[in-house]
Amino acid sequence: MVRVLVAAESEFARAGLKALIEHADSLRVIGSTTAGVALAERVHTLTPDVIVLEPPVLEDDALALWLAGVSNAADGVPFILVGDDVPRVQTRDLLHSGLRGLLSYDATAEELRAAVEAVAAGLVILDPVAVDTMLAVLERAVPPRVLPAVTPALATPVPSLTPREIEVLNVAAEGLGNKHIAARLGISEHTVKAHLAAIFEKLDVTTRTEAVTLGARMGIVPL
């Protein structure tokens, strides 16, 4: 049973998130709160496994400060943010502060529950729309990462990738989002996310662009 703490400024939003999460037998909402000091107190007293938060509508600078406060209040507990404006902030830094899930308001109840379970299991879940926005911000602020040269011994497909993972990576190379990849391969979107997480870990990359680039250089993705 995954113990979940819900946080949002609006009581209506807290009730909505709680209702969506509690439909899963494996999840249990142990409390709800606002952010800030109240969140820190609830984390200390309830010791949740995962925190699900809805960010308020703020300007960029104020949103960055709010997210920094959430990171401190979470005190090491992994948290998921449900909102569309979060990628404007340097989410990369927050990944080191407890952020393990980022979903847009368009996420379904099933996607939210799957994200909570995945984060509780140690995975990072990012909504495709949020990823695209976040990457656009990072590409303007951070120089592209230079991948190491591949030796001839690595010029063949990586044995640790399963045939399905290679198939997912090849479809992802076409620039399709998770929903379209799932439709193309006849699998669920949650399964696509799980495969991508495994691919990132095995190839030691953090973005789809890096995975596709490295896959092409290793012969996994046809040029």
C-alpha positions in Angstrom: 0.0 0.0 0.0 1.5 3.3 -1.1 0.8 6.2 1.4 0.0 9.4 -0.5 -0.2 13.0 0.8 -2.1 15.4 -1.4 -1.3 19.2 -1.4 -3.0 22.1 -3.2 -4.1 25.6 -2.3 -7.7 24.9 -3.2 -9.8 22.6 -1.1 -11.7 21.6 -4.2 -8.4 20.6 -5.9 -7.3 18.6 -2.9 -10.7 16.8 -2.9 -10.4 16.1 -6.6 -6.9 14.7 -6.4 -7.8 12.6 -3.4 -10.8 11.1 -5.2 -8.8 10.2 -8.3 -6.0 8.5 -6.3 -8.2 6.5 -4.0 -9.8 4.6 -6.8 -6.7 2.4 -6.9 -6.6 -0.4 -4.3 -2.8 -0.1 -4.0 -2.9 3.6 -3.0 -4.1 5.3 0.2 -4.4 9.0 0.7 -3.4 9.6 4.3 -4.0 13.3 4.4 -4.2 16.6 2.5 -2.8 20.1 3.1 -1.6 23.3 1.5 2.1 23.9 0.7 4.7 25.7 2.8 5.0 25.2 6.5 1.8 23.2 6.6 3.2 20.7 4.1 6.4 20.3 6.1 4.4 19.6 9.3 2.2 17.0 7.5 5.2 15.3 6.0 6.8 15.1 9.4 3.8 13.7 11.2 2.3 11.4 8.5 5.5 10.2 6.8 4.0 9.6 3.3 5.6 7.5 0.6 4.7 10.0 -2.2 3.4 13.6 -2.3 1.0 14.8 -5.1 0.8 18.6 -5.5 -1.0 21.0 -7.6 1.1 24.2 -8.1 -0.6 27.6 -7.8 -0.8 30.0 -10.7 2.3 32.2 -10.3 4.8 34.3 -12.3 8.1 32.5 -13.2 10.2 33.9 -10.3 7.4 33.3 -7.7 6.8 29.8 -9.1 10.5 29.0 -8.7 10.5 30.1 -5.1 7.4 28.1 -4.4 9.0 25.0 -5.9 12.1 25.5 -3.9 9.9 25.7 -0.7 8.2 22.5 -1.7 11.5 20.7 -2.1 12.5 21.7 1.4 9.2 20.8 2.9 9.1 17.4 1.2 12.3 16.6 3.2 13.4 13.8 0.8 9.9 12.4 0.1 9.5 12.0 -3.7 6.8 14.3 -5.1 4.6 14.6 -8.2 3.5 17.9 -9.6 0.3 18.2 -11.6 0.2 21.4 -13.6 1.1 22.9 -17.0 3.4 25.8 -16.0 6.0 23.9 -14.1 8.4 23.2 -17.0 9.1 26.9 -17.3 11.3 26.5 -14.2 14.6 24.7 -14.2 13.0 21.3 -13.5 16.4 19.6 -14.0 17.6 21.1 -10.7 14.4 19.9 -8.9 15.0 16.3 -10.0 17.8 16.4 -7.5 15.5 17.8 -4.8 12.7 15.2 -4.7 10.7 15.9 -7.9 10.0 12.4 -9.5 6.8 13.0 -11.4 5.5 15.8 -13.7 2.0 15.5 -15.2 -0.1 18.0 -17.1 -3.7 18.8 -16.3 -4.6 16.7 -19.3 -3.4 13.5 -17.5 -6.1 10.9 -17.0 -6.9 9.4 -13.6 -5.3 6.2 -14.7 -2.1 8.0 -15.6 -2.0 9.8 -12.3 -2.4 6.6 -10.3 0.2 4.8 -12.5 2.6 7.7 -11.9 2.1 7.5 -8.1 2.9 3.8 -8.2 5.9 4.2 -10.5 7.4 7.0 -8.4 6.9 4.9 -5.2 8.8 2.2 -7.0 11.7 4.6 -7.7 11.0 5.7 -11.3 10.8 9.2 -12.7 7.6 9.9 -14.7 7.4 13.0 -17.0 4.4 13.9 -19.2 5.3 14.1 -22.9 3.9 17.6 -23.2 5.8 18.7 -20.1 9.0 17.1 -21.4 8.8 18.9 -24.7 8.4 22.3 -23.0 11.1 21.5 -20.5 13.6 20.5 -23.2 12.9 23.7 -25.1 13.8 25.7 -22.0 16.9 23.6 -21.3 18.1 23.8 -24.9 18.1 27.6 -24.7 20.0 27.6 -21.4 22.3 24.6 -21.5 24.8 23.7 -24.2 24.1 20.3 -25.8 25.7 17.3 -24.0 28.6 15.8 -25.9 28.2 12.1 -26.0 31.4 10.0 -25.8 32.8 8.4 -28.9 31.6 4.8 -29.5 34.3 2.2 -30.0 33.9 -0.4 -32.7 33.0 -3.0 -30.1 29.9 -1.0 -29.3 28.8 -0.5 -32.9 26.2 -3.3 -32.5 22.9 -3.2 -30.5 23.2 -3.2 -26.8 22.5 -6.8 -25.6 20.8 -5.6 -22.4 18.0 -3.9 -24.4 15.0 -6.2 -25.0 13.5 -6.4 -28.5 10.5 -4.5 -27.3 12.7 -1.7 -25.8 14.5 -1.4 -29.1 11.1 -1.3 -30.9 9.9 1.5 -28.5 13.2 3.4 -29.1 12.8 3.2 -32.9 9.3 4.5 -32.8 10.3 7.3 -30.4 13.0 8.3 -32.9 10.1 9.3 -35.2 9.2 12.0 -32.8 6.0 10.5 -31.6 4.6 11.0 -28.1 3.8 8.2 -25.6 0.2 8.0 -26.7 1.1 7.6 -30.3 3.8 5.1 -29.5 1.3 3.1 -27.5 -1.2 3.1 -30.4 1.5 2.1 -32.9 2.7 -0.9 -30.9 -0.6 -1.9 -29.4 0.5 -1.5 -25.8 -0.6 0.8 -22.9 0.9 4.3 -22.5 2.0 3.3 -19.0 3.9 0.4 -20.5 5.6 2.8 -23.0 6.7 5.0 -20.1 8.1 2.0 -18.2 10.1 0.9 -21.4 11.5 4.4 -21.9 12.5 4.6 -18.2 14.4 1.3 -18.6 16.0 2.5 -21.9 17.2 5.7 -20.2 18.7 3.7 -17.3 20.4 1.1 -19.5 21.9 3.7 -22.0 22.7 6.1 -19.1 20.9 9.1 -20.6 18.3 11.5 -19.4 16.3 12.6 -22.5 14.8 11.0 -25.6 17.1 13.0 -27.8 20.2 11.5 -26.1 18.7 8.0 -26.2 17.9 8.2 -29.9 21.3 9.7 -30.7 23.2 7.2 -28.8 21.0 4.4 -30.2 21.8 5.5 -33.7 25.5 5.5 -33.0 25.3 2.0 -31.5 23.2 0.7 -34.4 20.0 0.3 -32.4 18.2 3.0 -34.4 18.7 3.0 -38.2 20.0 6.2 -39.7 
